[in-house]
Amino acid sequence: MSRKRSVPWIYRWSRPIIGAIAIAGAILTAYLAITKLTGGEVACGVSQAESLKSGCKGVLDSPYATVFGLPLSLFGSLAYSSMAVFSLGPLLIKPETNKTFRKQLDEWTWLLLLAGGTSMAVFSGYLMYILATDLKSVCYYCIGSATFSLALMALSILGREWEEIGQLFFIPVVVAMITLVGTLGVYANVNGPTADGRLPIEQPTTEAKPPEGWKITSQSGEAEIALAKHLTAIGAKMYGAYWCPHCFEQKQIFGEEAFKDVTYLECASDGKNPQTQACLAADIKSFPTWDVKGQKLSGAQLPEKLAKVSGYTGPTNFKYTLPGR
């Protein structure tokens, strides 16, 4: 009497495990996408004094975090959701009543899981390379997502017995090549001029040091200088702190020469020429905050917004923009 061969546990539980990982990844990336789209702040667990590029917030605000004008995490959430459907969908079909359909669906979804897992792992691998070499940061959300992607790829390979070994090699190789070429194409001009010729501002790679923080590296144009002088002339003020990443973004947008003409109030007690009492009196809740004609504007503002609110009518050939805009 022959004994029925036992099925390895990984074969029996691979789909539920893949589904659980995919759902966790979808929730993680959906949180990041919603936060980005609503203008909120992610919970990074970093101190205020950390630089824009020293933690997850800087990474999530970098140009690499935006694709086709939308948050990269939005596409990630869709990818994870698809993997969850591919893995758990066939389990909803009862093999007792739909044996043929269940078998076909199982075969096709395994191919989709293999292709999807490979694509996500390759893309995440590229982003980890950028994280280490370009952004030089530690982003736990990014590392977590990359770990999920790698696990999905591994389980899609090891989670079943492949009758055709050729599929196991051919599909990942082709998908990996297509993904890598597409990724390089998407990010080919990530730090280059935008469609209207504006340059994304440079961002720091070190922590801010008191009392002045990071050095402004952008060079002002005539429009930035004219706008800065106009803002000062009408009594507009910018409240900020030397350690504030978005304050530095605002400085970079104006450029070194133009920002000298901006009325800037330092709210950090250990900053240069601190004016903490003035900040308290103005009831400043976040940095940077602009006070333009009695209107409070929170966050780094593009020149066009400041020009509109202040009634500026000078040259508008502004040079810089925020990354990902």
LINSUL-V740588 format. One record per residue. N is the residue number from 1. NEAR is the number of other C-alpha atoms within 12 Angstrom. D_CENTER is the distance of its C-alpha to the mean C-alpha in Angstrom with 2 decimals. Layout:
N;NEAR;D_CENTER
N;NEAR;D_CENTER
This chain:
1;3;59.99
2;4;56.52
3;5;53.67
4;6;50.51
5;6;47.64
6;9;45.08
7;13;41.51
8;13;39.00
9;15;36.89
10;20;33.65
11;21;34.90
12;18;35.72
13;21;32.54
14;32;29.89
15;34;28.98
16;28;28.66
17;26;26.60
18;42;24.24
19;31;24.08
20;26;23.36
21;36;20.49
22;45;19.04
23;31;19.48
24;28;17.82
25;39;14.74
26;32;14.88
27;27;15.21
28;31;12.34
29;34;9.79
30;30;11.85
31;25;11.60
32;37;7.84
33;31;8.41
34;23;11.55
35;21;10.44
36;27;8.07
37;21;11.02
38;13;13.59
39;16;12.40
40;17;12.76
41;23;11.83
42;28;10.56
43;19;13.36
44;22;12.51
45;17;16.14
46;21;16.18
47;18;18.91
48;23;18.85
49;27;20.13
50;30;17.28
51;34;15.77
52;39;12.44
53;37;11.83
54;35;13.85
55;35;11.64
56;32;8.53
57;35;8.06
58;40;8.26
59;41;5.80
60;40;3.01
61;39;5.38
62;41;6.14
63;38;7.50
64;38;6.37
65;36;3.04
66;29;6.15
67;26;9.32
68;18;12.64
69;21;11.55
70;21;9.71
71;32;6.34
72;37;6.04
73;35;6.60
74;29;9.67
75;26;11.07
76;41;10.60
77;29;12.56
78;25;15.12
79;36;15.58
80;39;16.24
81;30;18.48
82;29;20.38
83;44;20.99
84;35;22.32
85;30;24.65
86;35;25.84
87;39;26.68
88;28;28.24
89;24;29.73
90;27;32.76
91;25;33.62
92;19;34.51
93;18;37.24
94;16;40.48
95;16;41.97
96;11;45.44
97;11;45.45
98;16;43.08
99;15;43.49
100;15;43.12
101;19;40.11
102;20;38.42
103;19;39.09
104;16;37.74
105;26;34.60
106;28;34.13
107;24;34.54
108;19;32.17
109;29;29.35
110;39;29.65
111;31;29.18
112;30;26.08
113;47;24.75
114;41;25.55
115;38;23.88
116;43;20.74
117;45;20.50
118;40;21.11
119;37;18.55
120;43;15.75
121;36;17.08
122;33;17.32
123;38;13.84
124;35;12.51
125;28;15.15
126;28;14.02
127;36;10.49
128;30;12.56
129;20;14.76
130;27;12.24
131;31;11.14
132;20;14.89
133;14;16.26
134;24;14.07
135;32;11.66
136;26;14.39
137;32;12.58
138;32;12.79
139;33;9.92
140;25;11.98
141;35;9.62
142;38;8.61
143;28;12.35
144;24;13.45
145;37;11.85
146;35;13.32
147;27;16.53
148;37;16.75
149;41;16.44
150;30;19.07
151;32;21.25
152;46;21.20
153;40;22.35
154;28;24.98
155;36;26.33
156;44;26.54
157;32;28.75
158;25;30.75
159;29;30.95
160;28;33.89
161;21;36.86
162;18;36.30
163;9;39.62
164;13;38.55
165;13;37.11
166;12;36.37
167;22;33.61
168;27;31.97
169;18;31.72
170;17;31.68
171;28;28.82
172;31;26.25
173;19;27.32
174;21;27.11
175;30;23.78
176;28;22.29
177;19;23.69
178;21;22.48
179;27;18.89
180;26;18.91
181;18;20.54
182;18;18.20
183;27;15.07
184;19;16.86
185;14;17.81
186;22;14.46
187;24;13.22
188;16;16.79
189;19;16.47
190;29;12.93
191;26;14.61
192;20;17.65
193;21;19.13
194;22;17.96
195;14;20.52
196;14;22.46
197;14;22.63
198;24;20.35
199;29;18.66
200;32;15.14
201;37;16.08
202;34;16.12
203;38;14.38
204;34;16.32
205;26;16.45
206;22;18.95
207;29;19.70
208;30;21.40
209;20;25.17
210;22;27.64
211;20;29.18
212;26;27.22
213;30;23.79
214;34;22.10
215;28;24.20
216;28;23.40
217;22;23.18
218;29;22.99
219;26;26.36
220;29;27.45
221;26;28.99
222;20;31.86
223;28;29.78
224;40;27.72
225;31;31.00
226;30;32.79
227;42;30.15
228;40;30.12
229;27;33.92
230;31;34.04
231;36;31.78
232;27;34.00
233;19;37.10
234;21;36.31
235;21;35.47
236;32;31.68
237;35;30.01
238;43;26.60
239;43;26.17
240;42;23.77
241;42;23.65
242;40;23.52
243;36;20.90
244;39;18.51
245;41;15.32
246;41;15.28
247;40;19.00
248;42;18.53
249;45;16.26
250;44;19.22
251;48;21.66
252;39;20.00
253;42;20.11
254;42;23.83
255;36;24.64
256;25;27.09
257;25;30.27
258;34;29.26
259;35;27.71
260;23;31.14
261;26;32.47
262;32;30.01
263;26;31.50
264;35;29.10
265;32;29.88
266;34;28.61
267;35;28.19
268;32;27.71
269;22;31.16
270;20;30.76
271;24;29.40
272;21;31.60
273;19;34.12
274;23;32.62
275;23;33.52
276;22;32.47
277;17;35.34
278;21;34.38
279;28;30.84
280;19;32.41
281;12;34.91
282;22;32.28
283;17;30.55
284;29;27.13
285;19;24.60
286;27;21.35
287;34;20.49
288;34;20.74
289;34;23.23
290;39;25.41
291;33;28.94
292;30;30.13
293;21;33.51
294;15;33.08
295;17;29.74
296;25;26.85
297;26;23.40
298;26;20.54
299;31;17.43
300;33;17.13
301;33;19.10
302;33;19.42
303;40;23.03
304;26;23.97
305;21;23.42
306;37;25.45
307;29;28.04
308;19;28.51
309;25;28.85
310;30;31.17
311;19;33.32
312;27;32.64
313;18;34.52
314;22;34.21
315;19;32.49
316;23;28.99
317;23;28.03
318;33;25.03
319;31;23.39
320;38;19.81
321;37;16.73
322;33;13.31
323;36;10.53
324;32;9.20
325;28;12.37
